[in-house]
Amino acid sequence: MNKKTLLERIAELVHEKKIEGISHIQDESDKSGMRVVIELKRGEVPEVVLNNLYKQTQLQDTFGINMVALIDGQPRLCNIKQLLDVFLEHRREVVTRRTVFELRKARERGHVLEGLAVALANIDEFIATIKNSPTPPVAKAALMSKSWDSAMVRDMLSRAEADTPGGRAAYRPEGLPASYGLQNDGLYRLSDDQAQEILQMRLQRLTGLEQDKIIGEYKEVMAEIADLLDILAHPERVTGIIGGELSALKQEFGQSKLAERRSVIERNALELGTEDLITPADMVVTLSHTGYIKSQALSEYRAQRRGGRGKQAAQTKEDDWIDQLFIANTHDWILCFSDRGRVYWLKVWEVPQGSRNSRGKPIVNMFPLQPGEKVTVVLPLTGEFRSFPADHFIFMSTALGTVKKTALDEFSNPRKAGIIAVDLDEGDFLIGAALTDGKHDVMLFSDGGKAVRFDEDEVRPLSRTARGVRGMQLEPGQNVIAMLVAEQDQTQSVLTATENGFGKRTSIVEYTRHGRGTKGMIAIQQSERNGRVVAATLVRPADEIMLITDKGVLVRTRVSEIRELGRATQGVTLIALDDGSKLSGLQRIVENDANHDGATDGDDTDATGGSGPETP
């Protein structure tokens, strides 16, 4: 890593705003070592800036390994185990061939030493033969033509024969004819190499000390031959040599505790993902009725004094409105359930950010949905739920009255293609899902005007792929149209609406608890005037709702304008329908739920305490 290049790269990233949060870079390197100080802006998270530097500069780098090896002359892509096997096989071949080479050299050297010993034992006759020869080739031929006697050589060879595995053949050079060397009659015949070495021998080798050196060297060569033969005969010794050589390399070039490396080499380098580069921050996530999702920084929603005008969460078309709004951290999960009973994962930071005037992105484009599949329920996992605790559950209901409760930790393994949340029968589809702690009451409403309320504990936890159990007994042709989780707040009421535009509010306390799997109690009187029930939701008097007809007509009204009536009544007119038109549903509008959060801004009020104009 080049320090100058690194600093230039950091400065370039800061200038291009690819890395934000750095206010100043100071090079404080001196003779004692390299040091760079990076100062951050106030409020920045050091870990996020550091992860960005790791990701986009050479402050941390990784190196790939080409895992291709030539095996039997063919290139092959190997895994780690295969590559190690190939490497060890290669090292075995190297050590074996090296041992064979050293054995050949040792045999050749021992053969030469035998000839020198023969010459020393018959030195006078050797000198006379050489002296009487006119040329070196004639002298060599004369030396090779005679048989020489040497007790010292016979003693040397007998010891070598006893100590060397394989006997006499083990120390003879390969390819040496049997006519050379020690013969059966006890005499020695010189080979061409031995005669040539004797002719080149210097006079100083005739001293007694040099004779002892020749004998000593011969013993060492014979011991070396015995050791090399033992290596070739025992594969485990080859393995030991390979391990010893690798240990020597580690000792010579490895990281020493006395001299630490300037750059740390890690066995498992941390692979930084996109999430590691995202600063933790609270976001306001909105989902519209037609499926447009987006996120905005919570700081855009400043708290206002009582009577403030509020701020619009998103720009929507006339036939759309904010159906769901929640506050979550950028590192929180969002579970998205489809009508096919599948669940998909989404991180809050993956939700496209937009201004208050933007619609967002269709949520269907963010998942690999099947043809005709729709996302019907979105559950944020914030705070303690981010770790998928096993003591919390996802409670689900289908249109045919099947309910299921699954531990939240079974959804802790995200998959891009989604997973099965509930196994559906043919013709059935998921109509609701909620996050519970196992201690709530669940309410199911049918389009036949009935409702059943039962303790959540009556449904035992089941696996993801299980079908579930009966939650409500339905009449033929009827479907469950809503699943609600009753809260402890007794001020809530249940708003029901029918297809002919009638509806009512009923206090939640009038819905008494009954057993699971029953037909339930009357939620709204079904009659020819009312028609089938199309919607049911929990509301408070301060809420607003949106009524939708099958002709695309929308009516927005306050909940407080709808009278609270008993369960067995038929209700009042919610919307005046045209001939042939039907009410298709209603939704609670939640677009201003985030106005309570954020820091109080004094500029939102004037000096008299009244509310001032909205600040963008």
Backbone torsions as a table, in degrees:
resi	resn	phi	psi	omega
1	MET	NA	131.3	177.1
2	ASN	-96.9	123.2	-175.3
3	LYS	-62.5	-43.0	-178.9
4	LYS	-61.5	-44.2	179.3
5	THR	-63.4	-38.9	179.4
6	LEU	-62.8	-48.0	-179.0
7	LEU	-64.3	-38.9	177.9
8	GLU	-64.3	-38.5	179.9
9	ARG	-67.4	-41.2	178.2
10	ILE	-63.2	-44.3	179.3
11	ALA	-62.3	-38.0	178.8
12	GLU	-65.7	-42.0	179.2
13	LEU	-66.2	-38.3	177.4
14	VAL	-66.2	-42.0	-179.5
15	HIS	-64.3	-38.3	-179.3
16	GLU	-84.5	2.7	179.0
17	LYS	61.0	26.1	173.5
18	LYS	-80.4	-25.1	171.3
19	ILE	-125.1	117.8	-179.8
20	GLU	-107.0	157.2	177.3
21	GLY	105.9	-9.9	179.4
22	ILE	-94.3	124.8	-179.1
23	SER	-99.2	-29.9	-176.5
24	HIS	-160.0	145.8	177.2
25	ILE	-123.5	125.2	-177.3
26	GLN	-124.0	124.3	177.2
27	ASP	-89.8	111.7	-178.5
28	GLU	-114.2	27.4	179.5
29	SER	-69.2	142.2	176.0
30	ASP	-147.6	-163.4	-177.4
31	LYS	-64.4	-24.4	-177.8
32	SER	-78.1	-16.8	178.6
33	GLY	153.6	-177.6	-177.6
34	MET	-92.3	133.5	-179.3
35	ARG	-151.0	126.3	176.8
36	VAL	-126.7	126.7	180.0
37	VAL	-105.5	124.5	178.6
38	ILE	-113.3	115.2	-179.6
39	GLU	-92.8	137.8	-177.4
40	LEU	-105.6	156.5	174.9
41	LYS	-72.7	159.1	-178.5
42	ARG	-64.1	134.4	177.7
43	GLY	88.7	-4.9	-179.9
44	GLU	-77.5	150.9	178.6
45	VAL	-92.5	114.8	-176.3
46	PRO	-57.7	-38.3	-177.1
47	GLU	-62.8	-38.3	-179.1
48	VAL	-68.0	-43.9	178.0
49	VAL	-62.3	-42.8	179.8
50	LEU	-63.1	-41.5	178.1
51	ASN	-63.4	-37.0	176.0
52	ASN	-64.8	-39.8	177.9
53	LEU	-66.3	-40.3	176.4
54	TYR	-60.4	-40.0	-173.5
55	LYS	-74.7	-38.7	-168.3
56	GLN	-110.0	-0.8	178.1
57	THR	-131.5	179.4	178.5
58	GLN	-86.8	14.0	177.0
59	LEU	-59.7	-33.3	169.7
60	GLN	-137.6	131.0	-176.5
61	ASP	-133.7	152.9	176.9
62	THR	-122.8	151.6	-178.8
63	PHE	-125.2	131.2	178.3
64	GLY	-83.9	156.0	178.9
65	ILE	-116.9	129.8	176.0
66	ASN	-76.2	108.4	-174.1
67	MET	-91.1	33.2	178.7
68	VAL	-103.7	133.0	179.8
69	ALA	-132.8	149.2	175.1
70	LEU	-82.9	113.3	180.0
71	ILE	-120.7	118.4	-176.4
72	ASP	55.7	36.4	177.2
73	GLY	81.0	1.7	-178.7
74	GLN	-118.9	134.5	177.4
75	PRO	-71.6	133.2	-180.0
76	ARG	-136.6	140.0	175.3
77	LEU	-83.7	124.9	-173.3
78	CYS	-115.8	157.1	167.5
79	ASN	-89.6	-177.6	-175.4
80	ILE	-61.0	-45.4	-177.8
81	LYS	-63.6	-45.8	179.7
82	GLN	-62.6	-39.4	-179.2
83	LEU	-66.0	-39.3	177.4
84	LEU	-65.4	-40.3	178.1
85	ASP	-61.9	-43.4	179.5
86	VAL	-65.2	-41.5	179.9
87	PHE	-63.4	-45.7	-179.4
88	LEU	-65.4	-37.5	177.1
89	GLU	-64.3	-39.5	177.3
90	HIS	-64.3	-43.0	179.4
91	ARG	-65.5	-35.8	175.7
92	ARG	-62.2	-42.3	179.3
93	GLU	-64.8	-41.4	179.7
94	VAL	-62.9	-48.2	-178.7
95	VAL	-64.1	-39.8	-180.0
96	THR	-65.2	-46.3	-179.4
97	ARG	-66.5	-36.9	176.6
98	ARG	-64.6	-40.1	179.2
99	THR	-64.9	-42.2	177.8
100	VAL	-62.2	-41.2	178.4
101	PHE	-63.3	-46.4	179.8
102	GLU	-65.3	-34.2	177.3
103	LEU	-65.1	-41.3	178.6
104	ARG	-63.5	-43.4	179.1
105	LYS	-65.3	-39.6	179.5
106	ALA	-64.8	-40.3	177.3
107	ARG	-64.2	-42.0	179.1
108	GLU	-64.9	-38.7	179.3
109	ARG	-68.9	-40.5	177.4
110	GLY	-63.0	-37.7	178.1
111	HIS	-63.7	-41.5	178.6
112	VAL	-65.1	-41.6	-180.0
113	LEU	-64.0	-34.2	175.2
114	GLU	-61.4	-43.3	178.8
115	GLY	-63.6	-39.9	178.7
116	LEU	-65.3	-37.8	178.6
117	ALA	-65.9	-39.2	176.1
118	VAL	-62.0	-41.8	-179.3
119	ALA	-64.8	-40.8	-179.5
120	LEU	-67.1	-33.4	179.5
121	ALA	-72.1	-23.6	-178.7
122	ASN	-126.5	43.8	-169.4
123	ILE	-64.1	-40.0	-178.1
124	ASP	-64.2	-44.4	-179.1
125	GLU	-68.8	-34.7	178.0
126	PHE	-64.3	-43.5	-178.8
127	ILE	-64.7	-41.1	-179.8
128	ALA	-64.7	-42.2	179.6
129	THR	-62.6	-43.7	-178.7
130	ILE	-67.5	-40.9	-177.6
131	LYS	-64.6	-35.0	-176.8
132	ASN	-85.4	-2.9	179.2
133	SER	-92.1	133.5	-176.7
134	PRO	-70.7	-31.8	-176.7
135	THR	-136.0	160.7	177.2
136	PRO	-58.7	-44.9	178.5
137	PRO	-58.9	-37.4	178.3
138	VAL	-66.9	-40.0	178.6
139	ALA	-63.7	-41.7	178.9
140	LYS	-62.2	-43.8	-179.7
141	ALA	-64.1	-37.3	179.6
142	ALA	-67.0	-39.7	178.6
143	LEU	-66.0	-36.4	-176.7
144	MET	-79.9	-18.8	-176.7
145	SER	-81.8	-15.0	-176.6
146	LYS	-102.0	158.6	172.2
147	SER	-103.9	133.1	-172.4
148	TRP	-113.9	145.7	179.1
149	ASP	-105.4	134.0	179.0
150	SER	-154.6	108.8	178.0
151	ALA	-64.7	-34.9	-179.1
152	MET	-63.5	-40.2	-179.3
153	VAL	-69.6	-41.0	178.3
154	ARG	-61.3	-37.8	178.3
155	ASP	-66.5	-42.1	179.0
156	MET	-61.2	-45.0	-176.6
157	LEU	-70.6	-35.6	179.1
158	SER	-65.8	-39.6	176.9
159	ARG	-65.6	-43.1	-179.9
160	ALA	-62.8	-38.5	179.5
161	GLU	-63.4	-36.3	-178.2
162	ALA	-76.2	-35.0	-174.6
163	ASP	-89.8	-21.9	-173.0
164	THR	-97.9	126.6	175.9
165	PRO	-60.6	134.7	179.1
166	GLY	99.4	-5.0	176.9
167	GLY	71.1	-150.9	-174.1
168	ARG	-62.0	-36.4	-177.2
169	ALA	-65.2	-21.2	-176.0
170	ALA	-69.9	-30.9	-175.6
171	TYR	-102.7	-3.2	177.3
172	ARG	-81.5	141.7	175.3
173	PRO	-60.0	145.0	179.8
174	GLU	-65.2	136.8	178.2
175	GLY	83.5	1.2	179.3
176	LEU	-75.5	123.6	-179.6
177	PRO	-60.3	151.4	-178.8
178	ALA	-68.1	-16.2	-179.7
179	SER	-73.2	-10.3	178.1
180	TYR	-106.0	153.7	-179.6
181	GLY	95.1	-162.4	-178.0
182	LEU	-74.2	125.8	-177.7
183	GLN	-95.5	173.6	-178.6
184	ASN	-66.3	-24.5	179.7
185	ASP	-82.5	3.6	178.8
186	GLY	88.2	-2.9	179.2
187	LEU	-95.4	160.8	-172.4
188	TYR	-116.8	132.0	176.7
189	ARG	-109.5	127.1	-177.3
190	LEU	-80.7	144.3	174.8
191	SER	-91.6	176.0	-179.2
192	ASP	-62.7	-44.1	-179.3
193	ASP	-64.4	-40.1	-179.8
194	GLN	-66.5	-44.3	179.1
195	ALA	-61.9	-39.3	179.9
196	GLN	-66.9	-39.5	179.3
197	GLU	-67.4	-36.5	178.2
198	ILE	-65.6	-40.7	179.6
199	LEU	-63.5	-29.2	-178.5
200	GLN	-93.3	0.5	-178.9
201	MET	-68.2	136.6	179.1
202	ARG	-85.1	157.5	-176.1
203	LEU	-63.8	-25.6	-178.5
204	GLN	-66.5	-18.5	178.3
205	ARG	-73.5	-5.7	-178.0
206	LEU	-83.8	-8.2	-178.9
207	THR	-72.7	158.8	-179.7
208	GLY	-62.5	-36.3	-179.9
209	LEU	-63.7	-40.1	-179.8
210	GLU	-67.0	-33.2	177.3
211	GLN	-63.5	-42.2	176.9
212	ASP	-62.1	-36.6	179.2
213	LYS	-65.0	-40.2	179.9
214	ILE	-62.4	-44.6	-179.8
215	ILE	-64.4	-42.5	179.4
216	GLY	-64.9	-42.7	178.5
217	GLU	-64.9	-37.5	-180.0
218	TYR	-62.8	-40.7	178.0
219	LYS	-62.7	-40.7	179.5
220	GLU	-65.0	-39.8	179.9
221	VAL	-65.6	-41.7	178.9
222	MET	-63.6	-38.8	176.7
223	ALA	-65.4	-38.6	178.2
224	GLU	-64.9	-41.6	178.2
225	ILE	-61.1	-44.6	178.8
226	ALA	-60.2	-40.6	-179.9
227	ASP	-67.6	-42.9	-179.6
228	LEU	-65.6	-38.6	176.8
229	LEU	-65.2	-35.8	178.1
230	ASP	-67.1	-36.8	177.5
231	ILE	-62.8	-44.4	-178.8
232	LEU	-68.5	-26.6	-177.6
233	ALA	-85.3	-17.2	-175.5
234	HIS	-127.5	105.3	-179.3
235	PRO	-59.6	-28.8	-179.4
236	GLU	-65.3	-27.7	176.6
237	ARG	-70.0	-34.6	175.7
238	VAL	-62.8	-42.6	178.0
239	THR	-61.6	-41.0	178.5
240	GLY	-63.8	-38.4	178.7
241	ILE	-65.5	-41.4	178.6
242	ILE	-61.5	-44.6	178.7
243	GLY	-63.6	-39.8	178.9
244	GLY	-64.9	-39.5	179.4
245	GLU	-67.1	-39.4	177.9
246	LEU	-66.7	-37.3	176.9
247	SER	-64.8	-37.6	177.7
248	ALA	-65.3	-38.5	177.1
249	LEU	-65.1	-41.2	178.2
250	LYS	-63.3	-40.6	179.7
251	GLN	-64.8	-36.8	-175.7
252	GLU	-81.9	-40.3	-172.4
253	PHE	-116.2	-5.2	-177.5
254	GLY	-74.0	171.9	179.8
255	GLN	-74.8	123.8	-178.3
256	SER	-98.3	144.2	177.4
257	LYS	-67.6	-26.2	-178.8
258	LEU	-78.2	-30.1	-179.3
259	ALA	-129.0	88.7	-177.7
260	GLU	-67.6	146.7	177.4
261	ARG	-68.5	147.3	176.0
262	ARG	-70.5	-38.1	176.1
263	SER	-105.5	129.3	-178.3
264	VAL	-82.6	128.5	175.6
265	ILE	-102.7	117.8	-177.1
266	GLU	-98.5	144.0	177.2
267	ARG	-66.7	-41.6	180.0
268	ASN	-122.5	96.0	-179.9
269	ALA	-68.6	139.8	-179.1
270	LEU	-72.5	121.1	177.5
271	GLU	-86.7	113.7	-176.9
272	LEU	-83.8	127.7	175.7
273	GLY	-96.9	174.8	-179.1
274	THR	-61.3	-35.3	-177.9
275	GLU	-63.5	-30.1	179.2
276	ASP	-66.5	-18.0	-178.7
277	LEU	-97.9	2.2	-177.5
278	ILE	-98.2	126.2	178.1
279	THR	-72.3	127.9	176.4
280	PRO	-60.5	124.9	-179.2
281	ALA	-155.1	149.6	177.5
282	ASP	-80.8	133.8	-179.0
283	MET	-126.3	150.9	172.8
284	VAL	-98.9	116.6	-179.1
285	VAL	-104.9	129.4	180.0
286	THR	-121.8	142.7	176.4
287	LEU	-129.9	122.4	-177.7
288	SER	-84.8	169.0	-178.2
289	HIS	-62.7	-34.2	-179.3
290	THR	-88.6	6.1	172.1
291	GLY	95.8	21.6	175.8
292	TYR	-92.9	127.6	-176.8
293	ILE	-120.9	146.3	176.3
294	LYS	-161.5	167.9	177.5
295	SER	-129.9	150.8	177.4
296	GLN	-138.5	150.1	177.4
297	ALA	-64.3	138.3	-179.2
298	LEU	-63.4	-25.2	-179.2
299	SER	-63.3	-18.4	178.5
300	GLU	-73.8	-14.3	179.3
301	TYR	-106.5	86.7	179.1
302	ARG	-83.0	141.7	179.8
303	ALA	-66.6	138.9	179.5
304	GLN	-117.1	158.7	176.8
305	ARG	-69.5	163.9	178.4
306	ARG	-55.1	134.8	-179.1
307	GLY	91.0	2.1	178.5
308	GLY	-65.0	162.0	-175.8
309	ARG	-78.8	-19.3	-176.5
310	GLY	80.5	177.9	179.8
311	LYS	-134.1	142.3	-179.3
312	GLN	-75.2	131.5	-177.9
313	ALA	-76.5	-35.3	-177.7
314	ALA	-159.1	152.4	174.9
315	GLN	-85.5	121.5	-178.7
316	THR	-124.5	161.7	175.5
317	LYS	-77.6	174.1	-177.9
318	GLU	-63.8	-31.4	-178.0
319	ASP	-96.2	21.3	-178.0
320	ASP	-139.3	157.9	177.2
321	TRP	-160.0	169.1	-179.7
322	ILE	-76.1	117.0	-176.7
323	ASP	-95.5	-29.0	-178.5
324	GLN	-147.6	136.6	179.6
325	LEU	-143.1	132.1	177.5
326	PHE	-151.5	161.1	179.7
327	ILE	-108.0	127.9	-177.6
328	ALA	-147.4	157.2	177.3
329	ASN	-78.0	154.1	-179.3
330	THR	-60.9	-22.8	-179.5
331	HIS	-97.4	7.6	178.5
332	ASP	-81.4	159.2	177.5
333	TRP	-95.2	152.7	169.9
334	ILE	-125.3	123.5	176.6
335	LEU	-95.6	124.6	-177.7
336	CYS	-114.9	117.1	-177.5
337	PHE	-101.6	137.3	178.8
338	SER	-104.3	166.0	179.4
339	ASP	-68.4	-13.8	177.7
340	ARG	-84.7	2.9	178.6
341	GLY	82.6	19.2	178.1
342	ARG	-106.2	155.9	178.5
343	VAL	-123.7	139.7	179.3
344	TYR	-123.7	148.5	-178.4
345	TRP	-102.5	148.2	177.5
346	LEU	-150.2	130.2	173.4
347	LYS	-84.4	148.2	-178.8
348	VAL	-60.8	-36.3	-179.9
349	TRP	-68.7	-17.0	176.7
350	GLU	-81.1	-15.9	177.4
351	VAL	-70.9	127.7	-177.8
352	PRO	-61.2	134.7	178.9
353	GLN	-85.1	147.6	179.4
354	GLY	-152.9	168.6	178.0
355	SER	-83.1	175.5	-180.0
356	ARG	-66.3	-20.9	-177.6
357	ASN	-93.1	-0.6	-178.6
358	SER	-97.1	155.3	-178.0
359	ARG	-86.2	-30.2	-175.7
360	GLY	104.4	-157.5	-176.2
361	LYS	-123.5	140.6	177.8
362	PRO	-59.7	128.3	-175.8
363	ILE	-68.0	-24.3	-179.9
364	VAL	-66.7	-22.3	-179.9
365	ASN	-81.8	-2.3	-175.9
366	MET	-100.9	-2.3	-179.3
367	PHE	-135.3	154.1	176.5
368	PRO	-81.3	69.2	-177.3
369	LEU	-73.5	151.2	175.3
370	GLN	-80.0	159.2	179.2
371	PRO	-55.0	128.4	179.4
372	GLY	83.8	-5.7	-179.2
373	GLU	-79.6	138.8	-179.1
374	LYS	-129.7	144.1	173.7
375	VAL	-81.8	120.9	-175.0
376	THR	-110.6	-25.8	-177.4
377	VAL	-135.7	136.0	177.6
378	VAL	-124.5	121.4	-178.4
379	LEU	-120.1	116.7	174.9
380	PRO	-80.7	139.7	175.6
381	LEU	-109.8	94.3	-175.6
382	THR	-108.5	162.8	175.1
383	GLY	57.5	-124.4	-176.6
384	GLU	-67.4	-21.1	-177.9
385	PHE	-78.6	-10.5	-179.2
386	ARG	-61.4	-28.0	-178.6
387	SER	-91.2	8.6	178.3
388	PHE	54.6	62.9	-178.3
389	PRO	-65.1	143.3	-176.5
390	ALA	-75.5	-15.2	-178.2
391	ASP	-89.3	8.8	173.6
392	HIS	-120.1	161.3	-169.7
393	PHE	-136.7	158.9	167.5
394	ILE	-104.6	118.1	179.6
395	PHE	-102.5	128.3	-174.8
396	MET	-127.5	154.2	177.7
397	SER	-139.8	145.8	178.5
398	THR	-111.9	170.6	-176.6
399	ALA	-67.6	-27.0	-178.9
400	LEU	-91.1	14.5	172.3
401	GLY	89.2	10.7	177.3
402	THR	-86.7	136.2	177.8
403	VAL	-123.7	155.6	179.1
404	LYS	-152.8	143.9	177.2
405	LYS	-123.0	125.0	-178.0
406	THR	-127.5	136.0	179.5
407	ALA	-59.3	142.1	-175.3
408	LEU	-64.6	-30.1	-176.8
409	ASP	-69.3	-13.4	176.4
410	GLU	-75.3	-7.0	177.5
411	PHE	-107.4	19.5	-173.4
412	SER	-89.3	1.4	-179.5
413	ASN	-113.2	88.9	-174.1
414	PRO	-64.8	142.0	174.5
415	ARG	-135.2	137.5	-175.9
416	LYS	-61.1	-37.4	-177.0
417	ALA	-82.6	-0.8	-178.6
418	GLY	79.9	169.5	-179.9
419	ILE	-136.9	166.6	177.9
420	ILE	-75.6	127.2	176.0
421	ALA	-97.1	-33.3	178.1
422	VAL	-151.6	139.1	178.3
423	ASP	-85.0	117.8	-173.4
424	LEU	-100.1	144.2	171.3
425	ASP	-74.3	163.0	178.8
426	GLU	-63.3	130.8	-179.1
427	GLY	87.4	-5.8	-179.8
428	ASP	-97.1	157.7	176.8
429	PHE	-151.2	157.2	-177.5
430	LEU	-78.3	129.5	-179.3
431	ILE	-113.3	-14.3	-178.9
432	GLY	-164.1	151.2	175.5
433	ALA	-151.0	143.3	-177.8
434	ALA	-146.4	152.5	176.8
435	LEU	-92.6	123.2	-176.2
436	THR	-131.2	168.6	176.3
437	ASP	-108.7	9.7	178.8
438	GLY	85.2	4.5	-174.4
439	LYS	-123.8	15.3	-177.6
440	HIS	-102.4	169.5	169.8
441	ASP	-98.0	143.5	178.9
442	VAL	-112.0	137.8	180.0
443	MET	-120.6	129.1	176.7
444	LEU	-115.5	136.3	-179.5
445	PHE	-121.9	134.5	178.8
446	SER	-105.3	161.5	178.5
447	ASP	-74.4	-1.8	174.8
448	GLY	-89.4	7.3	177.3
449	GLY	85.7	11.0	179.3
450	LYS	-104.0	156.9	177.3
451	ALA	-142.5	145.2	176.2
452	VAL	-128.9	136.1	178.5
453	ARG	-123.5	125.1	-178.3
454	PHE	-142.7	160.1	179.6
455	ASP	-70.7	132.8	179.4
456	GLU	-58.8	-27.4	-177.4
457	ASP	-67.4	-13.8	177.9
458	GLU	-71.5	-14.4	179.2
459	VAL	-105.7	114.3	-179.9
460	ARG	-76.3	150.6	-180.0
461	PRO	-63.5	137.1	179.5
462	LEU	-124.8	163.3	178.9
463	SER	-72.5	168.3	-177.1
464	ARG	-59.8	-42.8	-173.1
465	THR	-84.7	1.8	-179.8
466	ALA	-71.9	158.0	-178.1
467	ARG	-79.5	-37.3	-176.7
468	GLY	109.3	-172.4	-177.8
469	VAL	-127.4	168.6	-178.6
470	ARG	-73.8	127.3	177.6
471	GLY	-101.9	-30.7	-178.3
472	MET	-149.4	136.1	177.4
473	GLN	-88.3	121.8	-174.2
474	LEU	-108.8	151.4	171.6
475	GLU	-76.6	156.6	178.9
476	PRO	-54.9	132.5	178.6
477	GLY	87.0	-5.4	-179.5
478	GLN	-94.7	157.1	178.7
479	ASN	-135.7	154.6	169.8
480	VAL	-79.0	129.6	-176.9
481	ILE	-110.3	-10.4	-178.8
482	ALA	-157.8	144.1	171.6
483	MET	-125.1	125.4	-179.4
484	LEU	-123.0	146.4	175.1
485	VAL	-106.7	112.9	-176.2
486	ALA	-71.0	131.7	178.6
487	GLU	-98.0	175.0	-178.9
488	GLN	-75.0	-15.8	-177.9
489	ASP	-71.1	110.0	-177.6
490	GLN	-81.4	-3.8	179.6
491	THR	-82.1	-8.9	178.8
492	GLN	-72.5	158.7	174.6
493	SER	-136.0	161.3	179.4
494	VAL	-101.8	123.6	178.4
495	LEU	-101.3	120.5	178.0
496	THR	-115.0	148.7	-178.9
497	ALA	-139.8	146.6	-179.3
498	THR	-113.2	166.5	-174.0
499	GLU	-67.6	-21.1	-179.2
500	ASN	-92.1	11.8	172.7
501	GLY	92.4	10.6	179.2
502	PHE	-103.8	157.2	179.0
503	GLY	-173.1	-179.9	-178.9
504	LYS	-164.5	165.0	172.3
505	ARG	-108.5	134.3	178.2
506	THR	-132.0	132.6	179.8
507	SER	-57.8	140.9	-177.0
508	ILE	-66.3	-21.3	-178.9
509	VAL	-70.7	-19.1	178.8
510	GLU	-75.6	-14.7	178.1
511	TYR	-91.8	92.9	-177.3
512	THR	-78.3	159.3	-176.2
513	ARG	-78.7	133.4	175.3
514	HIS	-130.3	177.1	-179.1
515	GLY	-75.6	153.8	176.3
516	ARG	-67.7	144.7	175.5
517	GLY	86.5	7.3	178.8
518	THR	-91.2	172.6	178.0
519	LYS	-75.3	-19.5	176.5
520	GLY	89.3	-168.8	-177.6
521	MET	-115.7	168.1	179.3
522	ILE	-71.7	127.9	175.2
523	ALA	-98.0	-37.6	174.9
524	ILE	-153.7	139.3	-176.2
525	GLN	-66.5	118.1	179.0
526	GLN	-87.5	126.7	-178.3
527	SER	-145.3	177.3	177.8
528	GLU	-64.2	-31.5	178.6
529	ARG	-67.7	-42.9	-174.8
530	ASN	-80.2	-44.9	-172.6
531	GLY	80.6	-166.9	-177.9
532	ARG	-73.0	153.2	175.7
533	VAL	-77.8	133.5	-177.4
534	VAL	-113.9	-15.7	-176.9
535	ALA	-160.1	153.0	173.1
536	ALA	-152.9	134.2	-178.7
537	THR	-152.7	158.3	176.9
538	LEU	-87.0	132.9	-177.5
539	VAL	-138.9	165.7	171.3
540	ARG	-124.3	160.6	-176.2
541	PRO	-58.2	-29.4	-177.2
542	ALA	-81.0	-5.7	-176.9
543	ASP	-77.6	164.9	170.5
544	GLU	-123.4	151.1	179.6
545	ILE	-126.7	160.2	175.2
546	MET	-118.9	125.8	177.6
547	LEU	-99.6	135.4	-175.5
548	ILE	-125.0	132.7	176.4
549	THR	-104.2	164.3	179.5
550	ASP	-71.7	-8.3	176.5
551	LYS	-96.0	4.6	178.4
552	GLY	87.7	10.0	179.1
553	VAL	-83.2	134.3	179.8
554	LEU	-117.9	137.0	176.1
555	VAL	-131.7	125.8	178.9
556	ARG	-104.0	129.4	-177.3
557	THR	-144.5	159.5	179.5
558	ARG	-86.8	142.8	178.6
559	VAL	-64.7	-34.0	-178.2
560	SER	-63.0	-18.8	-179.8
561	GLU	-83.5	-6.2	179.5
562	ILE	-100.5	126.6	-176.3
563	ARG	-68.2	146.4	175.3
564	GLU	-90.1	121.5	-176.1
565	LEU	-127.4	170.5	178.3
566	GLY	-73.0	170.8	-176.1
567	ARG	-66.5	-39.0	-170.7
568	ALA	-83.6	2.2	-178.7
569	THR	-84.7	167.1	-177.1
570	GLN	-89.7	-17.1	178.4
571	GLY	94.4	-175.3	-177.2
572	VAL	-121.6	171.8	-179.5
573	THR	-74.1	123.9	175.7
574	LEU	-94.4	-36.0	-176.8
575	ILE	-151.3	139.2	176.8
576	ALA	-87.1	116.8	-174.6
577	LEU	-96.6	145.8	172.8
578	ASP	-73.6	165.0	178.8
579	ASP	-60.3	132.0	178.7
580	GLY	82.0	-2.6	-179.1
581	SER	-96.2	148.8	179.7
582	LYS	-129.3	150.1	173.0
583	LEU	-79.2	125.5	-176.9
584	SER	-98.9	-18.6	179.2
585	GLY	171.2	173.3	174.5
586	LEU	-142.5	152.5	179.5
587	GLN	-139.1	143.5	174.2
588	ARG	-77.9	133.5	179.7
589	ILE	-88.2	128.7	-173.8
590	VAL	-124.4	20.8	-168.7
591	GLU	-66.9	-18.2	-178.2
592	ASN	-106.9	15.7	-176.8
593	ASP	-66.2	-22.6	-175.5
594	ALA	-87.5	-2.7	-175.0
595	ASN	-69.6	-12.3	-180.0
596	HIS	-80.3	-19.9	-171.4
597	ASP	-94.2	166.7	179.7
598	GLY	97.0	174.1	-178.5
599	ALA	-84.2	145.3	179.0
600	THR	-69.0	130.9	-178.8
601	ASP	-107.7	115.9	-177.4
602	GLY	-64.7	-21.1	-178.5
603	ASP	-71.0	-11.4	-177.5
604	ASP	-79.6	-3.9	179.2
605	THR	-128.5	151.8	176.8
606	ASP	-91.2	-175.1	-173.9
607	ALA	-67.1	-22.0	-178.1
608	THR	-89.5	-3.1	179.4
609	GLY	94.7	-6.1	177.3
610	GLY	-76.8	167.8	-179.2
611	SER	-81.0	133.9	178.4
612	GLY	-91.7	-173.5	-179.8
613	PRO	-69.6	154.8	-179.7
614	GLU	-67.9	134.5	177.4
615	THR	-99.5	126.8	-178.3
616	PRO	-63.9	NA	NA
